[in-house]
């Protein structure tokens, strides 16, 4: 995850909460120092709703589908 740095740029958003909701379960994760997070996810649980939040930032919600491949997301 990237957050705005207040100077027109972005920076890694360490310690953000990532909540991933499916129709049957939810996962709560935290980003690492470099703003990344990871989760092995069964794509049969698609679609997903993802909420990103951190103190001092406005929460962001998005909807989508997880894809196969084991990617780390930023």
PDB file of N, CA, C and O in Angstrom, chain B, residues numbered from 101:
ATOM      1  N   UNK B 101       0.826  -1.160   0.000  1.00  0.00           N
ATOM      2  CA  UNK B 101       0.000   0.000   0.000  1.00  0.00           C
ATOM      3  C   UNK B 101       0.878   1.233   0.000  1.00  0.00           C
ATOM      4  O   UNK B 101       1.945   1.265   0.613  1.00  0.00           O
ATOM      5  N   UNK B 102       0.407   2.234  -0.696  1.00  0.00           N
ATOM      6  CA  UNK B 102       1.111   3.507  -0.718  1.00  0.00           C
ATOM      7  C   UNK B 102       0.197   4.587  -0.167  1.00  0.00           C
ATOM      8  O   UNK B 102      -1.008   4.578  -0.421  1.00  0.00           O
ATOM      9  N   UNK B 103       0.762   5.507   0.578  1.00  0.00           N
ATOM     10  CA  UNK B 103       0.022   6.654   1.087  1.00  0.00           C
ATOM     11  C   UNK B 103       0.640   7.936   0.554  1.00  0.00           C
ATOM     12  O   UNK B 103       1.806   7.950   0.162  1.00  0.00           O
ATOM     13  N   UNK B 104      -0.126   8.998   0.539  1.00  0.00           N
ATOM     14  CA  UNK B 104       0.401  10.291   0.095  1.00  0.00           C
ATOM     15  C   UNK B 104       1.373  10.828   1.141  1.00  0.00           C
ATOM     16  O   UNK B 104       1.148  10.697   2.344  1.00  0.00           O
ATOM     17  N   UNK B 105       2.455  11.433   0.663  1.00  0.00           N
ATOM     18  CA  UNK B 105       3.476  11.935   1.587  1.00  0.00           C
ATOM     19  C   UNK B 105       3.309  13.411   1.947  1.00  0.00           C
ATOM     20  O   UNK B 105       4.122  13.955   2.694  1.00  0.00           O
ATOM     21  N   UNK B 106       2.270  14.066   1.429  1.00  0.00           N
ATOM     22  CA  UNK B 106       2.028  15.472   1.722  1.00  0.00           C
ATOM     23  C   UNK B 106       2.851  16.425   0.866  1.00  0.00           C
ATOM     24  O   UNK B 106       2.750  17.644   1.009  1.00  0.00           O
ATOM     25  N   UNK B 107       3.663  15.865  -0.025  1.00  0.00           N
ATOM     26  CA  UNK B 107       4.512  16.674  -0.908  1.00  0.00           C
ATOM     27  C   UNK B 107       4.210  16.373  -2.377  1.00  0.00           C
ATOM     28  O   UNK B 107       5.002  16.705  -3.259  1.00  0.00           O
ATOM     29  N   UNK B 108       3.060  15.745  -2.632  1.00  0.00           N
ATOM     30  CA  UNK B 108       2.699  15.395  -4.005  1.00  0.00           C
ATOM     31  C   UNK B 108       3.175  14.028  -4.442  1.00  0.00           C
ATOM     32  O   UNK B 108       2.937  13.624  -5.581  1.00  0.00           O
ATOM     33  N   UNK B 109       3.844  13.307  -3.559  1.00  0.00           N
ATOM     34  CA  UNK B 109       4.346  11.976  -3.878  1.00  0.00           C
ATOM     35  C   UNK B 109       3.684  10.918  -3.015  1.00  0.00           C
ATOM     36  O   UNK B 109       2.687  11.177  -2.341  1.00  0.00           O
ATOM     37  N   UNK B 110       4.249   9.736  -3.045  1.00  0.00           N
ATOM     38  CA  UNK B 110       3.735   8.629  -2.235  1.00  0.00           C
ATOM     39  C   UNK B 110       4.867   7.996  -1.448  1.00  0.00           C
ATOM     40  O   UNK B 110       6.044   8.201  -1.743  1.00  0.00           O
ATOM     41  N   UNK B 111       4.484   7.220  -0.438  1.00  0.00           N
ATOM     42  CA  UNK B 111       5.438   6.486   0.385  1.00  0.00           C
ATOM     43  C   UNK B 111       4.759   5.192   0.837  1.00  0.00           C
ATOM     44  O   UNK B 111       3.531   5.120   0.876  1.00  0.00           O
ATOM     45  N   UNK B 112       5.559   4.157   1.183  1.00  0.00           N
ATOM     46  CA  UNK B 112       4.955   2.918   1.688  1.00  0.00           C
ATOM     47  C   UNK B 112       4.129   3.199   2.943  1.00  0.00           C
ATOM     48  O   UNK B 112       4.532   3.977   3.807  1.00  0.00           O
ATOM     49  N   UNK B 113       2.983   2.557   3.023  1.00  0.00           N
ATOM     50  CA  UNK B 113       2.084   2.755   4.162  1.00  0.00           C
ATOM     51  C   UNK B 113       2.238   1.572   5.124  1.00  0.00           C
ATOM     52  O   UNK B 113       1.476   0.607   5.072  1.00  0.00           O
ATOM     53  N   UNK B 114       3.227   1.669   5.989  1.00  0.00           N
ATOM     54  CA  UNK B 114       3.510   0.611   6.964  1.00  0.00           C
ATOM     55  C   UNK B 114       2.462   0.620   8.073  1.00  0.00           C
ATOM     56  O   UNK B 114       2.007   1.682   8.499  1.00  0.00           O
ATOM     57  N   UNK B 115       2.084  -0.572   8.536  1.00  0.00           N
ATOM     58  CA  UNK B 115       1.162  -0.686   9.658  1.00  0.00           C
ATOM     59  C   UNK B 115      -0.289  -0.425   9.338  1.00  0.00           C
ATOM     60  O   UNK B 115      -1.099  -0.264  10.251  1.00  0.00           O
ATOM     61  N   UNK B 116      -0.645  -0.377   8.052  1.00  0.00           N
ATOM     62  CA  UNK B 116      -2.046  -0.201   7.677  1.00  0.00           C
ATOM     63  C   UNK B 116      -2.801  -1.510   7.900  1.00  0.00           C
ATOM     64  O   UNK B 116      -2.223  -2.591   7.790  1.00  0.00           O
ATOM     65  N   UNK B 117      -4.074  -1.410   8.207  1.00  0.00           N
ATOM     66  CA  UNK B 117      -4.920  -2.584   8.359  1.00  0.00           C
ATOM     67  C   UNK B 117      -5.585  -2.875   7.032  1.00  0.00           C
ATOM     68  O   UNK B 117      -6.185  -1.991   6.420  1.00  0.00           O
ATOM     69  N   UNK B 118      -5.479  -4.125   6.585  1.00  0.00           N
ATOM     70  CA  UNK B 118      -6.113  -4.587   5.359  1.00  0.00           C
ATOM     71  C   UNK B 118      -7.172  -5.592   5.770  1.00  0.00           C
ATOM     72  O   UNK B 118      -6.843  -6.624   6.356  1.00  0.00           O
ATOM     73  N   UNK B 119      -8.427  -5.320   5.479  1.00  0.00           N
ATOM     74  CA  UNK B 119      -9.502  -6.258   5.764  1.00  0.00           C
ATOM     75  C   UNK B 119     -10.041  -6.763   4.437  1.00  0.00           C
ATOM     76  O   UNK B 119     -10.442  -5.971   3.584  1.00  0.00           O
ATOM     77  N   UNK B 120     -10.052  -8.079   4.260  1.00  0.00           N
ATOM     78  CA  UNK B 120     -10.544  -8.712   3.050  1.00  0.00           C
ATOM     79  C   UNK B 120     -11.775  -9.524   3.421  1.00  0.00           C
ATOM     80  O   UNK B 120     -11.700 -10.452   4.226  1.00  0.00           O
ATOM     81  N   UNK B 121     -12.908  -9.168   2.829  1.00  0.00           N
ATOM     82  CA  UNK B 121     -14.174  -9.832   3.124  1.00  0.00           C
ATOM     83  C   UNK B 121     -14.671 -10.612   1.913  1.00  0.00           C
ATOM     84  O   UNK B 121     -14.636 -10.122   0.785  1.00  0.00           O
ATOM     85  N   UNK B 122     -15.137 -11.844   2.169  1.00  0.00           N
ATOM     86  CA  UNK B 122     -15.805 -12.644   1.150  1.00  0.00           C
ATOM     87  C   UNK B 122     -17.222 -12.909   1.636  1.00  0.00           C
ATOM     88  O   UNK B 122     -17.618 -12.424   2.696  1.00  0.00           O
ATOM     89  N   UNK B 123     -17.977 -13.666   0.877  1.00  0.00           N
ATOM     90  CA  UNK B 123     -19.344 -13.961   1.310  1.00  0.00           C
ATOM     91  C   UNK B 123     -19.374 -14.914   2.499  1.00  0.00           C
ATOM     92  O   UNK B 123     -20.403 -15.031   3.164  1.00  0.00           O
ATOM     93  N   UNK B 124     -18.255 -15.604   2.782  1.00  0.00           N
ATOM     94  CA  UNK B 124     -18.258 -16.599   3.857  1.00  0.00           C
ATOM     95  C   UNK B 124     -17.251 -16.345   4.974  1.00  0.00           C
ATOM     96  O   UNK B 124     -17.377 -16.933   6.048  1.00  0.00           O
ATOM     97  N   UNK B 125     -16.263 -15.494   4.753  1.00  0.00           N
ATOM     98  CA  UNK B 125     -15.227 -15.291   5.759  1.00  0.00           C
ATOM     99  C   UNK B 125     -14.574 -13.921   5.586  1.00  0.00           C
ATOM    100  O   UNK B 125     -14.832 -13.215   4.612  1.00  0.00           O
ATOM    101  N   UNK B 126     -13.728 -13.560   6.544  1.00  0.00           N
ATOM    102  CA  UNK B 126     -12.955 -12.322   6.411  1.00  0.00           C
ATOM    103  C   UNK B 126     -11.556 -12.542   6.966  1.00  0.00           C
ATOM    104  O   UNK B 126     -11.337 -13.405   7.817  1.00  0.00           O
ATOM    105  N   UNK B 127     -10.622 -11.751   6.473  1.00  0.00           N
ATOM    106  CA  UNK B 127      -9.229 -11.811   6.895  1.00  0.00           C
ATOM    107  C   UNK B 127      -8.803 -10.401   7.277  1.00  0.00           C
ATOM    108  O   UNK B 127      -9.195  -9.435   6.622  1.00  0.00           O
ATOM    109  N   UNK B 128      -8.009 -10.276   8.327  1.00  0.00           N
ATOM    110  CA  UNK B 128      -7.463  -8.988   8.717  1.00  0.00           C
ATOM    111  C   UNK B 128      -5.947  -9.108   8.738  1.00  0.00           C
ATOM    112  O   UNK B 128      -5.396  -9.973   9.419  1.00  0.00           O
ATOM    113  N   UNK B 129      -5.274  -8.242   7.992  1.00  0.00           N
ATOM    114  CA  UNK B 129      -3.827  -8.265   7.842  1.00  0.00           C
ATOM    115  C   UNK B 129      -3.254  -6.894   8.166  1.00  0.00           C
ATOM    116  O   UNK B 129      -3.994  -5.915   8.258  1.00  0.00           O
ATOM    117  N   UNK B 130      -1.935  -6.820   8.340  1.00  0.00           N
ATOM    118  CA  UNK B 130      -1.236  -5.539   8.521  1.00  0.00           C
ATOM    119  C   UNK B 130      -0.129  -5.462   7.479  1.00  0.00           C
ATOM    120  O   UNK B 130       0.505  -6.466   7.154  1.00  0.00           O
ATOM    121  N   UNK B 131       0.095  -4.266   6.962  1.00  0.00           N
ATOM    122  CA  UNK B 131       1.186  -4.094   6.023  1.00  0.00           C
ATOM    123  C   UNK B 131       2.518  -4.061   6.770  1.00  0.00           C
ATOM    124  O   UNK B 131       2.588  -3.674   7.936  1.00  0.00           O
ATOM    125  N   UNK B 132       3.569  -4.476   6.069  1.00  0.00           N
ATOM    126  CA  UNK B 132       4.913  -4.483   6.625  1.00  0.00           C
ATOM    127  C   UNK B 132       5.555  -3.103   6.459  1.00  0.00           C
ATOM    128  O   UNK B 132       4.913  -2.172   5.972  1.00  0.00           O
ATOM    129  N   UNK B 133       6.806  -2.974   6.859  1.00  0.00           N
ATOM    130  CA  UNK B 133       7.520  -1.690   6.764  1.00  0.00           C
ATOM    131  C   UNK B 133       7.536  -1.130   5.345  1.00  0.00           C
ATOM    132  O   UNK B 133       7.510   0.085   5.146  1.00  0.00           O
ATOM    133  N   UNK B 134       7.580  -2.034   4.354  1.00  0.00           N
ATOM    134  CA  UNK B 134       7.628  -1.569   2.968  1.00  0.00           C
ATOM    135  C   UNK B 134       6.240  -1.459   2.330  1.00  0.00           C
ATOM    136  O   UNK B 134       6.126  -1.281   1.117  1.00  0.00           O
ATOM    137  N   UNK B 135       5.190  -1.564   3.144  1.00  0.00           N
ATOM    138  CA  UNK B 135       3.829  -1.373   2.653  1.00  0.00           C
ATOM    139  C   UNK B 135       3.204  -2.583   1.984  1.00  0.00           C
ATOM    140  O   UNK B 135       2.131  -2.471   1.391  1.00  0.00           O
ATOM    141  N   UNK B 136       3.850  -3.736   2.065  1.00  0.00           N
ATOM    142  CA  UNK B 136       3.317  -4.931   1.418  1.00  0.00           C
ATOM    143  C   UNK B 136       2.536  -5.786   2.414  1.00  0.00           C
ATOM    144  O   UNK B 136       2.656  -5.625   3.629  1.00  0.00           O
ATOM    145  N   UNK B 137       1.741  -6.690   1.870  1.00  0.00           N
ATOM    146  CA  UNK B 137       1.036  -7.685   2.666  1.00  0.00           C
ATOM    147  C   UNK B 137       0.867  -8.922   1.799  1.00  0.00           C
ATOM    148  O   UNK B 137       0.984  -8.843   0.576  1.00  0.00           O
ATOM    149  N   UNK B 138       0.597 -10.050   2.412  1.00  0.00           N
ATOM    150  CA  UNK B 138       0.431 -11.277   1.645  1.00  0.00           C
ATOM    151  C   UNK B 138      -0.593 -12.189   2.282  1.00  0.00           C
ATOM    152  O   UNK B 138      -0.785 -12.190   3.498  1.00  0.00           O
ATOM    153  N   UNK B 139      -1.246 -12.964   1.436  1.00  0.00           N
ATOM    154  CA  UNK B 139      -2.253 -13.921   1.903  1.00  0.00           C
ATOM    155  C   UNK B 139      -2.441 -14.976   0.832  1.00  0.00           C
ATOM    156  O   UNK B 139      -2.700 -14.647  -0.326  1.00  0.00           O
ATOM    157  N   UNK B 140      -2.315 -16.253   1.207  1.00  0.00           N
ATOM    158  CA  UNK B 140      -2.692 -17.323   0.295  1.00  0.00           C
ATOM    159  C   UNK B 140      -4.200 -17.378   0.317  1.00  0.00           C
ATOM    160  O   UNK B 140      -4.798 -17.565   1.377  1.00  0.00           O
ATOM    161  N   UNK B 141      -4.822 -17.220  -0.831  1.00  0.00           N
ATOM    162  CA  UNK B 141      -6.264 -17.027  -0.901  1.00  0.00           C
ATOM    163  C   UNK B 141      -6.869 -17.975  -1.919  1.00  0.00           C
ATOM    164  O   UNK B 141      -6.358 -18.106  -3.032  1.00  0.00           O
ATOM    165  N   UNK B 142      -7.950 -18.634  -1.546  1.00  0.00           N
ATOM    166  CA  UNK B 142      -8.675 -19.525  -2.447  1.00  0.00           C
ATOM    167  C   UNK B 142      -9.549 -18.682  -3.365  1.00  0.00           C
ATOM    168  O   UNK B 142     -10.523 -18.079  -2.914  1.00  0.00           O
ATOM    169  N   UNK B 143      -9.210 -18.634  -4.648  1.00  0.00           N
ATOM    170  CA  UNK B 143      -9.932 -17.773  -5.586  1.00  0.00           C
ATOM    171  C   UNK B 143     -11.404 -18.171  -5.754  1.00  0.00           C
ATOM    172  O   UNK B 143     -12.182 -17.419  -6.342  1.00  0.00           O
ATOM    173  N   UNK B 144     -11.791 -19.345  -5.243  1.00  0.00           N
ATOM    174  CA  UNK B 144     -13.211 -19.717  -5.285  1.00  0.00           C
ATOM    175  C   UNK B 144     -14.042 -18.863  -4.333  1.00  0.00           C
ATOM    176  O   UNK B 144     -15.271 -18.893  -4.397  1.00  0.00           O
ATOM    177  N   UNK B 145     -13.389 -18.100  -3.446  1.00  0.00           N
ATOM    178  CA  UNK B 145     -14.098 -17.216  -2.517  1.00  0.00           C
ATOM    179  C   UNK B 145     -14.422 -15.855  -3.126  1.00  0.00           C
ATOM    180  O   UNK B 145     -15.002 -14.998  -2.459  1.00  0.00           O
ATOM    181  N   UNK B 146     -14.047 -15.650  -4.401  1.00  0.00           N
ATOM    182  CA  UNK B 146     -14.356 -14.391  -5.092  1.00  0.00           C
ATOM    183  C   UNK B 146     -15.861 -14.175  -5.179  1.00  0.00           C
ATOM    184  O   UNK B 146     -16.621 -15.142  -5.149  1.00  0.00           O
ATOM    185  N   UNK B 147     -16.303 -12.936  -5.285  1.00  0.00           N
ATOM    186  CA  UNK B 147     -15.562 -11.685  -5.265  1.00  0.00           C
ATOM    187  C   UNK B 147     -15.205 -11.276  -3.838  1.00  0.00           C
ATOM    188  O   UNK B 147     -15.714 -11.841  -2.869  1.00  0.00           O
ATOM    189  N   UNK B 148     -14.324 -10.287  -3.729  1.00  0.00           N
ATOM    190  CA  UNK B 148     -13.882  -9.810  -2.427  1.00  0.00           C
ATOM    191  C   UNK B 148     -14.127  -8.312  -2.286  1.00  0.00           C
ATOM    192  O   UNK B 148     -14.216  -7.576  -3.269  1.00  0.00           O
ATOM    193  N   UNK B 149     -14.231  -7.892  -1.042  1.00  0.00           N
ATOM    194  CA  UNK B 149     -14.289  -6.473  -0.692  1.00  0.00           C
ATOM    195  C   UNK B 149     -13.051  -6.214   0.156  1.00  0.00           C
ATOM    196  O   UNK B 149     -12.809  -6.933   1.125  1.00  0.00           O
ATOM    197  N   UNK B 150     -12.266  -5.202  -0.191  1.00  0.00           N
ATOM    198  CA  UNK B 150     -11.034  -4.895   0.524  1.00  0.00           C
ATOM    199  C   UNK B 150     -11.148  -3.498   1.121  1.00  0.00           C
ATOM    200  O   UNK B 150     -11.474  -2.535   0.426  1.00  0.00           O
ATOM    201  N   UNK B 151     -10.877  -3.404   2.414  1.00  0.00           N
ATOM    202  CA  UNK B 151     -10.899  -2.126   3.120  1.00  0.00           C
ATOM    203  C   UNK B 151      -9.500  -1.880   3.683  1.00  0.00           C
ATOM    204  O   UNK B 151      -8.953  -2.726   4.391  1.00  0.00           O
ATOM    205  N   UNK B 152      -8.927  -0.725   3.367  1.00  0.00           N
ATOM    206  CA  UNK B 152      -7.605  -0.342   3.854  1.00  0.00           C
ATOM    207  C   UNK B 152      -7.785   0.848   4.782  1.00  0.00           C
ATOM    208  O   UNK B 152      -8.430   1.831   4.417  1.00  0.00           O
ATOM    209  N   UNK B 153      -7.216   0.764   5.986  1.00  0.00           N
ATOM    210  CA  UNK B 153      -7.342   1.875   6.936  1.00  0.00           C
ATOM    211  C   UNK B 153      -6.061   2.030   7.743  1.00  0.00           C
ATOM    212  O   UNK B 153      -5.309   1.079   7.953  1.00  0.00           O
ATOM    213  N   UNK B 154      -5.842   3.267   8.188  1.00  0.00           N
ATOM    214  CA  UNK B 154      -4.723   3.588   9.074  1.00  0.00           C
ATOM    215  C   UNK B 154      -5.028   4.930   9.705  1.00  0.00           C
ATOM    216  O   UNK B 154      -5.574   5.824   9.059  1.00  0.00           O
ATOM    217  N   UNK B 155      -4.667   5.065  10.988  1.00  0.00           N
ATOM    218  CA  UNK B 155      -4.877   6.348  11.672  1.00  0.00           C
ATOM    219  C   UNK B 155      -4.237   7.474  10.874  1.00  0.00           C
ATOM    220  O   UNK B 155      -3.105   7.356  10.404  1.00  0.00           O
ATOM    221  N   UNK B 156      -4.974   8.563  10.728  1.00  0.00           N
ATOM    222  CA  UNK B 156      -4.471   9.720  10.010  1.00  0.00           C
ATOM    223  C   UNK B 156      -4.758   9.710   8.522  1.00  0.00           C
ATOM    224  O   UNK B 156      -4.446  10.673   7.821  1.00  0.00           O
ATOM    225  N   UNK B 157      -5.352   8.628   8.032  1.00  0.00           N
ATOM    226  CA  UNK B 157      -5.687   8.499   6.612  1.00  0.00           C
ATOM    227  C   UNK B 157      -7.168   8.181   6.477  1.00  0.00           C
ATOM    228  O   UNK B 157      -7.766   7.590   7.375  1.00  0.00           O
ATOM    229  N   UNK B 158      -7.756   8.573   5.356  1.00  0.00           N
ATOM    230  CA  UNK B 158      -9.147   8.232   5.079  1.00  0.00           C
ATOM    231  C   UNK B 158      -9.200   6.777   4.609  1.00  0.00           C
ATOM    232  O   UNK B 158      -8.441   6.402   3.716  1.00  0.00           O
ATOM    233  N   UNK B 159     -10.084   5.940   5.193  1.00  0.00           N
ATOM    234  CA  UNK B 159     -10.194   4.549   4.752  1.00  0.00           C
ATOM    235  C   UNK B 159     -10.599   4.469   3.276  1.00  0.00           C
ATOM    236  O   UNK B 159     -11.315   5.330   2.766  1.00  0.00           O
ATOM    237  N   UNK B 160     -10.127   3.422   2.610  1.00  0.00           N
ATOM    238  CA  UNK B 160     -10.454   3.184   1.205  1.00  0.00           C
ATOM    239  C   UNK B 160     -11.067   1.798   1.092  1.00  0.00           C
ATOM    240  O   UNK B 160     -10.556   0.835   1.662  1.00  0.00           O
ATOM    241  N   UNK B 161     -12.177   1.703   0.345  1.00  0.00           N
ATOM    242  CA  UNK B 161     -12.847   0.430   0.106  1.00  0.00           C
ATOM    243  C   UNK B 161     -12.889   0.165  -1.387  1.00  0.00           C
ATOM    244  O   UNK B 161     -13.171   1.069  -2.173  1.00  0.00           O
ATOM    245  N   UNK B 162     -12.611  -1.072  -1.783  1.00  0.00           N
ATOM    246  CA  UNK B 162     -12.693  -1.454  -3.185  1.00  0.00           C
ATOM    247  C   UNK B 162     -13.239  -2.866  -3.281  1.00  0.00           C
ATOM    248  O   UNK B 162     -13.183  -3.628  -2.316  1.00  0.00           O
ATOM    249  N   UNK B 163     -13.761  -3.212  -4.435  1.00  0.00           N
ATOM    250  CA  UNK B 163     -14.276  -4.548  -4.707  1.00  0.00           C
ATOM    251  C   UNK B 163     -13.505  -5.139  -5.880  1.00  0.00           C
ATOM    252  O   UNK B 163     -13.074  -4.414  -6.777  1.00  0.00           O
ATOM    253  N   UNK B 164     -13.332  -6.457  -5.869  1.00  0.00           N
ATOM    254  CA  UNK B 164     -12.621  -7.085  -6.978  1.00  0.00           C
ATOM    255  C   UNK B 164     -12.567  -8.583  -6.820  1.00  0.00           C
ATOM    256  O   UNK B 164     -13.338  -9.179  -6.067  1.00  0.00           O
ATOM    257  N   UNK B 165     -11.634  -9.184  -7.548  1.00  0.00           N
ATOM    258  CA  UNK B 165     -11.439 -10.623  -7.504  1.00  0.00           C
ATOM    259  C   UNK B 165      -9.961 -10.924  -7.330  1.00  0.00           C
ATOM    260  O   UNK B 165      -9.107 -10.303  -7.961  1.00  0.00           O
ATOM    261  N   UNK B 166      -9.675 -11.885  -6.464  1.00  0.00           N
ATOM    262  CA  UNK B 166      -8.307 -12.357  -6.299  1.00  0.00           C
ATOM    263  C   UNK B 166      -7.953 -13.218  -7.509  1.00  0.00           C
ATOM    264  O   UNK B 166      -8.797 -13.949  -8.026  1.00  0.00           O
ATOM    265  N   UNK B 167      -6.702 -13.126  -7.955  1.00  0.00           N
ATOM    266  CA  UNK B 167      -6.259 -13.912  -9.102  1.00  0.00           C
ATOM    267  C   UNK B 167      -5.238 -14.943  -8.662  1.00  0.00           C
ATOM    268  O   UNK B 167      -4.555 -14.767  -7.653  1.00  0.00           O
ATOM    269  N   UNK B 168      -5.140 -16.018  -9.425  1.00  0.00           N
ATOM    270  CA  UNK B 168      -4.155 -17.048  -9.142  1.00  0.00           C
ATOM    271  C   UNK B 168      -2.755 -16.508  -9.402  1.00  0.00           C
ATOM    272  O   UNK B 168      -2.568 -15.631 -10.246  1.00  0.00           O
ATOM    273  N   UNK B 169      -1.783 -17.028  -8.682  1.00  0.00           N
ATOM    274  CA  UNK B 169      -0.402 -16.659  -8.948  1.00  0.00           C
ATOM    275  C   UNK B 169       0.414 -16.317  -7.735  1.00  0.00           C
ATOM    276  O   UNK B 169       1.633 -16.192  -7.850  1.00  0.00           O
ATOM    277  N   UNK B 170      -0.191 -16.156  -6.572  1.00  0.00           N
ATOM    278  CA  UNK B 170       0.564 -15.895  -5.360  1.00  0.00           C
ATOM    279  C   UNK B 170       1.331 -14.589  -5.352  1.00  0.00           C
ATOM    280  O   UNK B 170       2.431 -14.530  -4.802  1.00  0.00           O
ATOM    281  N   UNK B 171       0.788 -13.550  -5.941  1.00  0.00           N
ATOM    282  CA  UNK B 171       1.455 -12.259  -5.995  1.00  0.00           C
ATOM    283  C   UNK B 171       1.396 -11.548  -4.653  1.00  0.00           C
ATOM    284  O   UNK B 171       0.447 -11.720  -3.889  1.00  0.00           O
ATOM    285  N   UNK B 172       2.415 -10.749  -4.374  1.00  0.00           N
ATOM    286  CA  UNK B 172       2.357  -9.827  -3.248  1.00  0.00           C
ATOM    287  C   UNK B 172       1.847  -8.508  -3.794  1.00  0.00           C
ATOM    288  O   UNK B 172       2.261  -8.075  -4.869  1.00  0.00           O
ATOM    289  N   UNK B 173       0.958  -7.873  -3.064  1.00  0.00           N
ATOM    290  CA  UNK B 173       0.344  -6.639  -3.571  1.00  0.00           C
ATOM    291  C   UNK B 173       0.808  -5.449  -2.773  1.00  0.00           C
ATOM    292  O   UNK B 173       1.113  -5.559  -1.585  1.00  0.00           O
ATOM    293  N   UNK B 174       0.859  -4.333  -3.421  1.00  0.00           N
ATOM    294  CA  UNK B 174       1.261  -3.078  -2.798  1.00  0.00           C
ATOM    295  C   UNK B 174       0.169  -2.078  -3.011  1.00  0.00           C
ATOM    296  O   UNK B 174       0.283  -0.935  -2.570  1.00  0.00           O
TER     297      UNK B 174
END
